[in-house]
Amino acid sequence: MYEPLSQPDFAILLCAMPPDPQPSSRDRRHYFRITTVLPISIQLERETAKVGLVEKSVNLSAGGIGFVADTAYGPGDVLAITLNLQEHLLFVAQAEVLRQDLLPSQAYRIHARFIRMSEHDRELLVGHIMRLQRAHLHGHYSA
């Protein structure tokens, strides 16, 4: 498996590396992700009471969302999510919980994918994420 190559002052070992395995689903992202703080409301889709917007750090892409919650949501739960993307622009979406991770603080890291989203809404979300990315890069490189 190892083949020494002799050089005048040193030896190099070549190792035959196995081919890369298929990328995991975590590695196969279809959309750019960004972590940002947004006003958001999150509740189970079947709940009818209105929940107010609260500023929360979220990991957001046009394909899904990640956030920390005090409530445990199980895989398969459908969430009604409202994001305040810009002043006077409320973005309403449904997201299916893929998994949750219990954190040491006894809160839960929720991983969810958007479902039943129109192409128009997805493009709106992509545009917002691109503006956030541009603002982040501009602030980072103009300093």
C-alpha positions in Angstrom: 0.0 0.0 0.0 2.9 2.3 0.7 5.4 3.0 -2.0 8.6 4.8 -1.1 10.0 7.4 -3.5 13.7 8.0 -3.0 15.0 11.5 -3.2 18.6 12.5 -2.7 18.2 13.8 1.0 14.8 12.4 2.0 12.1 9.8 1.3 8.5 10.5 0.6 5.8 7.9 1.3 2.8 7.8 -1.0 -0.3 6.4 0.5 -3.2 5.2 -1.7 -6.2 6.9 -0.2 -9.6 5.3 -0.6 -12.0 7.3 -2.6 -14.1 9.9 -0.7 -17.4 8.4 0.5 -20.7 9.8 -0.6 -21.2 13.2 1.1 -23.7 13.0 4.0 -27.0 14.8 3.8 -25.4 17.5 6.0 -22.8 18.1 3.3 -25.3 18.3 0.4 -26.7 21.8 1.0 -28.7 23.2 -1.8 -28.8 26.8 -0.4 -26.4 29.2 1.3 -26.9 29.4 5.1 -26.3 32.4 7.3 -26.7 32.9 11.0 -28.5 36.1 11.9 -30.8 37.6 14.5 -34.4 38.1 13.4 -37.7 38.8 15.0 -39.5 35.4 14.8 -42.5 33.5 16.1 -42.5 29.7 16.2 -45.4 27.5 17.2 -46.9 24.1 16.2 -48.9 24.5 13.0 -52.0 23.1 14.8 -51.9 25.8 17.5 -54.3 28.6 16.9 -53.2 31.3 19.4 -51.1 34.0 18.0 -47.5 34.2 19.3 -45.7 37.5 19.2 -42.3 38.1 17.5 -39.2 37.7 19.6 -35.7 38.4 18.4 -33.8 35.2 18.1 -30.6 34.0 16.6 -31.4 31.6 13.7 -29.4 29.7 11.1 -31.4 30.4 7.9 -31.4 29.1 4.4 -34.0 28.9 1.6 -34.3 25.2 2.5 -34.7 25.3 6.2 -34.0 26.9 9.6 -32.1 26.1 12.8 -32.8 27.7 16.1 -32.6 27.1 19.9 -35.9 26.7 21.7 -37.0 25.9 25.3 -39.7 23.7 23.8 -39.0 20.2 22.5 -40.3 19.7 19.0 -40.1 16.1 17.7 -39.2 14.9 14.3 -42.2 15.2 12.0 -43.7 18.1 13.9 -44.9 20.9 11.6 -44.1 24.4 12.8 -45.7 27.7 11.7 -42.9 30.2 11.5 -43.2 33.9 11.0 -40.0 35.9 10.3 -39.8 39.7 10.1 -37.3 39.9 7.2 -37.5 43.6 6.6 -39.4 46.4 8.2 -43.1 45.8 7.4 -42.4 42.4 5.6 -43.6 39.4 7.5 -42.6 36.1 5.9 -44.8 33.1 6.9 -43.7 29.5 6.3 -44.2 26.0 7.5 -41.3 23.9 8.5 -41.0 20.2 9.3 -38.7 19.3 12.3 -36.0 16.9 11.2 -34.3 16.5 14.5 -33.6 18.1 17.8 -30.4 18.1 19.9 -30.6 18.6 23.7 -28.1 21.2 24.8 -26.3 21.4 28.2 -28.5 24.3 29.1 -31.6 22.0 28.8 -32.7 23.9 25.7 -33.1 22.3 22.3 -31.4 23.0 19.0 -34.1 22.5 16.4 -33.3 21.6 12.8 -36.2 22.0 10.4 -36.8 22.1 6.6 -39.3 24.4 4.9 -42.3 22.6 3.4 -45.1 23.7 1.1 -43.2 26.8 0.1 -43.9 28.5 -3.2 -41.1 29.3 -5.6 -41.9 33.0 -5.2 -41.5 32.8 -1.4 -38.3 30.7 -1.7 -36.8 33.4 -4.1 -37.9 36.1 -1.6 -36.0 34.3 1.1 -32.9 33.7 -1.1 -32.9 37.5 -1.9 -33.0 38.4 1.8 -30.2 36.0 2.7 -28.1 37.4 -0.1 -28.6 40.9 1.2 -27.6 39.8 4.7 -24.5 38.1 3.3 -23.6 41.2 1.2 -24.0 43.4 4.3 -21.9 41.1 6.4 -19.1 40.9 3.8 -19.2 44.7 3.3 -18.9 45.3 7.0 -16.1 42.7 7.3 -14.0 43.9 4.4 -14.5 47.6 4.6 -13.2 47.9 8.1 
